[in-house]
Amino acid sequence: MAVEDYQGDIEMCCWCSACKFIPLQKVKGVQHSYACPSIAKYNFHAYSGSGRLQIAKEMLKSGFQYNDKLLHIVYNCQMCGACDVSCKYAMDMEVLLPINEFRIRCVKDGHTNPALDKVITGLRKQGTMMPGAKGKRAAWAEGLDLKDATKEKVDMLYHVGCLTSYDKEMQKLARATVRILQKAGVDFGIATDGETCCGGRAYQMGYKEDFLNQAKKNMALIKKAGIKTLVTGCADGYQAFKVLYDKYNLKGDLEVLHITEYLARLIKEGKLKLNKKVDLNVTYHDPCYLGRLGEPWIHWEGKRVPGHRFIFEPPKIYRRGTNGVYAPPREVLMSIPGLKLAEMDRIKEYSWCCGAGGGVNESNPDFATWTAKKRIEEAESTGAEAIVSACPWCEKNLSETIKENGGRLKVYDIVELVEKAI
């Protein structure tokens, strides 16, 4: 697909501004009514989903011409998909897909962002989205006596992810996950130093070919090792393996689960018992790439009925974000004795982004921090002591923003709280 393939969707946009806000029926107050961080921050229509579609419309009509202002609009988007699901509350049209294809076109035409180029150079050299990463990828696992899934037969592959593998602070999540799985008696392994980036964040940044290269490498390793089930604690990785690989017909019959889905399964089967009390009032942050963008891909083949912009044969089914991973994280949290959950105003498919996605964290850290601050303020309004999530990138951006601004909230991953409870 290319941006040209979404011309019908682009022309369908009627500038109604539904993409800027969560649906009116879901609004609980003006303070938490915005859906899109980009329009909320820059307050100019071009930075909204609709604005980006209007730019693409003119580009398709007059030719692709670039300038610095245009590229600022293109790259200051977390690709969080909030505009897409808000529009689809009432409309049948694609918003995020053409925006993503527009960014891919910018990269293809050589109009990239220097900060993102640096990240992708690191990916090509080291197989990770952590530029300048030092040491072995599986150094965090030393002393844990883990199976190498590329050499030994295992029931499940634990894909750790770039950030959790290399970031010293986030490595605790990998170790906690391993101890929980061992406690539950799961036969699993890791790909050790053979693990490589899923490519998902490269796709968000517009580097489609680099994403496809990583996807092919991963699936070659998985098929060679005979892996049938893959579990990851990274929301970006989950969306890449589960949704994007399927979109490009690379996933095959691989079962892809987020760690929260797998933990919920272990708890229901009685293989994992949470007996220790954790007295904590928390609120849960839905990661974009686990929630609305973690919804399974829908394969559709058909044609637009001639003379009609939006009548298809057979009828086209739209992904509206409602089938993302929402219940399992909450089920796990509510299984922890003593823990109390207070929900924020914007949750599930209408969750506000943490700010770390779409390359914004790398290209415009100030915007990423601004977005995180808005989410932290919303979390504080619940009266919670801690904000809990299921994505290392979310946790890192939220934690660093709280540290910089002296906030009172603690930040946890669900696996940290599960480990406390066992």
Secondary structure, DSSP 8 states (H G I E B T S, - for coil): --GGGGHHHHHH-----GGGB--GGG---GGG-B--HHHHHH-SGGGSHHHHHHHHHHHHHH-----HHHHHHHHS-----HHHHHHTTT----SHHHHHHHHHHHHHTT---HHHHHHHHHHHHHSSSSTT--S-TTGGGTTS--EETTTS--SEEEE--HHHHH-TTTHHHHHHHHHHHHHTT--EEE-GGG----SHHHHHHT-HHHHHHHHHHHHHHHHHHT--EEEES-HHHHHIIIIIHHHTT--TT-EEEEHHHHHHHHHHTTSS---S---EEEEE---TTTTGGGS-------EE-TT-SS-EES------STTSS-HHHHHHHHTSTTEEE---SS-GGG----S--TTHHHH-HHHHHHHHHHHHHHHHTTT-SEEEES-HHHHHHHHHHHHHHT---EEEEHHHHHHHH-
